[in-house]
């Protein structure tokens, strides 16, 4: 009988030790949880579901909503899919790029007859940070002898695409220094040809 009580006492003592160890572990976990910083607030924003070429008219397949930390969301980021549907991408958009009004031409937007939108890659990309939509500028380049040439004396800045997030796309196109201008068809064709063979710059007028 004595051996039985001795065995029971040992079992109880081990049981108590197990409970004490479990309680200590729970206390440690509770302390760690209390000390862990709270998750940063997030907001759902519209992003590109995949690589979107410039000029693409956006459909639901091009878009998705993701939750990002508020501090990582650019100003003006779209938070409603319907705000982007039917709009046109001004510049190439990489997968995961947050969409803003500056990266899109609004759905249903109509240009005056004979007017076109022309994307220009500026030789000095920092100039784009000084521009505002609606500015009137002259587009300039250089001829074969290196002399300045005015390609278009007065065009309107129509949009300023934001640089793509997460690095450049294949081919090195990250949207940096890209400006969309509005002009007539003949001038637009001249600008496209000039931009294809050399760098262009802008002057405010």
Buried (B, 14 or more C-beta within 10 A) or exposed (E): EEEEEEEEEEEEEEEEEEEEEEEEEEEEEEEEEEEEEEEEEBEBBBBBBEBBEBEBEBEEEBBBEEEBEEEEBBEEBBEEBEBBBBBBBBBBBBBBBBBBBBBBBEBEEEEEEEBBBBBBBBBEBEBBEEBEEEBEBBBBBBEEEEEEEEBBEEBBBBBBBBBBBEEBBEEEBBBBBBBBBBBBEEBBEBBEEBBEEEBBBBEEE
